Amino acid sequence: MNTERFPVPGKGIAEIWLASLDTLSIDAEQAVILEPAEAVRAARYRFDRDRVRYRRARILLRLLLAGYLGMDAARIRFAYGLHGKPRLERETALRFNVSHSSGEAAFAFTGGSEVGVDIERVREIAEMSAISASHFTTRERLSMSDAGERGQTAGFFRCWTRKEAYVKGVGDGLSFPLLSVSLESGRCGAWTIQSFAARPGFAAAVAVEFPELTIQLRSIHSLDQLTG
Ligand SMILES: CC(C)(COP(=O)(O)OP(=O)(O)OC[C@H]1O[C@@H](n2cnc3c(N)ncnc32)[C@H](O)[C@@H]1OP(=O)(O)O)[C@@H](O)C(=O)NCCC(=O)NCCS
């Protein structure tokens, strides 16, 4: 019989699990928990590395959800919003969202409030000025320039991850008009947005549809933490 290994987080708490997808060892037995649609999706990736990362992220997501819900990971069924946001098919207070970048994954869980998470490797990108001009508000651009020349890239990804966490929370993804919201203050309507230190060299943020937010960070070093 399966029991709940992790309590569902209380209101205003986002439990965020971090994992390095390239180094975790996942055996064949755990891989069978994926459903056919996930195997089909994995097969669409052109590069082996992306296929493996997708499968690992899905396996970890299923094991984490199984831990919160006290059910068999293979029996978890997902439903999808209009813009592809995954949610649980069954009725439950548990909400989740997932993000991955360059092999690092963040899995966010909340109880009763919608959640969005984003992690991005901080890197030089040629389109940085064009993206900030078209998607960041004046206030957000000022916060980037406050960071000075050397901090611009970090400032850009701080703004970007906050925006993405928010639009993923809402469920619209990048179809949301990013220029219409300024998230520097950490509040936007019913939402609270916070950056968090995920890994060195990465920017990350989480958004919850609740007036307060406490982040609890956890690291997955081995699958025994989730199954043992
Ligand atoms: C959601 C979105 C912002 C993700 O951007 P990204 O930086 O490439 O990816 P991330 O790693 O942060 O997040 C990916 C995860 O977010 C989740 N996700 C997918 N769509 C989502 C959405 N609309 N809202 C919230 N989360 C979403 C999935 O769990 C996905 O993981 P998976 O690919 O392993 O299944 C982007 O893909 C997007 O805008 N999608 C919407 C596309 C759309 O509008 N489609 C129209 C319907 S077909």
PDBQT file of the ligand as one rigid body, heavy atoms in Angstrom, charges set to zero:
ROOT
HETATM    1  C1  LIG A 301       5.349  27.066 -20.946  1.00  0.00    +0.000 C 
HETATM    2  C2  LIG A 301       6.554  27.694 -21.604  1.00  0.00    +0.000 C 
HETATM    3  C3  LIG A 301       6.655  29.149 -21.117  1.00  0.00    +0.000 C 
HETATM    4  C4  LIG A 301       7.778  26.839 -21.149  1.00  0.00    +0.000 C 
HETATM    5  O1  LIG A 301       8.974  27.428 -21.497  1.00  0.00    +0.000 OA
HETATM    6  P1  LIG A 301      10.441  26.786 -21.362  1.00  0.00    +0.000 P 
HETATM    7  O2  LIG A 301      11.337  27.795 -20.723  1.00  0.00    +0.000 OA
HETATM    8  O3  LIG A 301      10.807  26.256 -22.675  1.00  0.00    +0.000 OA
HETATM    9  O4  LIG A 301      10.317  25.534 -20.462  1.00  0.00    +0.000 OA
HETATM   10  P2  LIG A 301      10.381  25.226 -18.902  1.00  0.00    +0.000 P 
HETATM   11  O5  LIG A 301      11.438  24.215 -18.737  1.00  0.00    +0.000 OA
HETATM   12  O6  LIG A 301      10.433  26.419 -18.006  1.00  0.00    +0.000 OA
HETATM   13  O7  LIG A 301       8.959  24.552 -18.636  1.00  0.00    +0.000 OA
HETATM   14  C5  LIG A 301       8.565  23.396 -19.299  1.00  0.00    +0.000 C 
HETATM   15  C6  LIG A 301       7.531  22.715 -18.444  1.00  0.00    +0.000 C 
HETATM   16  O8  LIG A 301       6.478  23.616 -18.136  1.00  0.00    +0.000 OA
HETATM   17  C7  LIG A 301       5.243  22.899 -18.131  1.00  0.00    +0.000 C 
HETATM   18  N1  LIG A 301       4.345  23.612 -19.049  1.00  0.00    +0.000 N 
HETATM   19  C8  LIG A 301       4.097  23.399 -20.362  1.00  0.00    +0.000 A 
HETATM   20  N2  LIG A 301       3.188  24.317 -20.803  1.00  0.00    +0.000 NA
HETATM   21  C9  LIG A 301       2.891  25.118 -19.751  1.00  0.00    +0.000 A 
HETATM   22  C10 LIG A 301       2.035  26.240 -19.582  1.00  0.00    +0.000 A 
HETATM   23  N3  LIG A 301       1.289  26.740 -20.562  1.00  0.00    +0.000 N 
HETATM   24  N4  LIG A 301       1.992  26.822 -18.364  1.00  0.00    +0.000 NA
HETATM   25  C11 LIG A 301       2.715  26.344 -17.337  1.00  0.00    +0.000 A 
HETATM   26  N5  LIG A 301       3.548  25.289 -17.434  1.00  0.00    +0.000 NA
HETATM   27  C12 LIG A 301       3.629  24.685 -18.640  1.00  0.00    +0.000 A 
HETATM   28  C13 LIG A 301       5.542  21.450 -18.534  1.00  0.00    +0.000 C 
HETATM   29  O9  LIG A 301       5.636  20.705 -17.346  1.00  0.00    +0.000 OA
HETATM   30  C14 LIG A 301       6.892  21.557 -19.193  1.00  0.00    +0.000 C 
HETATM   31  O10 LIG A 301       7.683  20.430 -18.944  1.00  0.00    +0.000 OA
HETATM   32  P3  LIG A 301       7.803  19.258 -20.028  1.00  0.00    +0.000 P 
HETATM   33  O11 LIG A 301       8.224  19.928 -21.299  1.00  0.00    +0.000 OA
HETATM   34  O12 LIG A 301       8.872  18.386 -19.454  1.00  0.00    +0.000 OA
HETATM   35  O13 LIG A 301       6.471  18.640 -20.110  1.00  0.00    +0.000 OA
HETATM   36  C15 LIG A 301       6.448  27.702 -23.154  1.00  0.00    +0.000 C 
HETATM   37  O14 LIG A 301       6.625  26.392 -23.624  1.00  0.00    +0.000 OA
HETATM   38  C16 LIG A 301       5.095  28.217 -23.627  1.00  0.00    +0.000 C 
HETATM   39  O15 LIG A 301       4.873  29.396 -23.731  1.00  0.00    +0.000 OA
HETATM   40  N6  LIG A 301       4.160  27.329 -23.907  1.00  0.00    +0.000 N 
HETATM   41  C17 LIG A 301       2.817  27.703 -24.308  1.00  0.00    +0.000 C 
HETATM   42  C18 LIG A 301       2.666  27.317 -25.749  1.00  0.00    +0.000 C 
HETATM   43  C19 LIG A 301       1.278  27.560 -26.215  1.00  0.00    +0.000 C 
HETATM   44  O16 LIG A 301       0.659  28.565 -25.945  1.00  0.00    +0.000 OA
HETATM   45  N7  LIG A 301       0.781  26.585 -26.935  1.00  0.00    +0.000 N 
HETATM   46  C20 LIG A 301      -0.541  26.721 -27.472  1.00  0.00    +0.000 C 
HETATM   47  C21 LIG A 301      -1.317  25.471 -27.287  1.00  0.00    +0.000 C 
HETATM   48  S1  LIG A 301      -0.768  24.229 -28.387  1.00  0.00    +0.000 SA
ENDROOT
TORSDOF 0
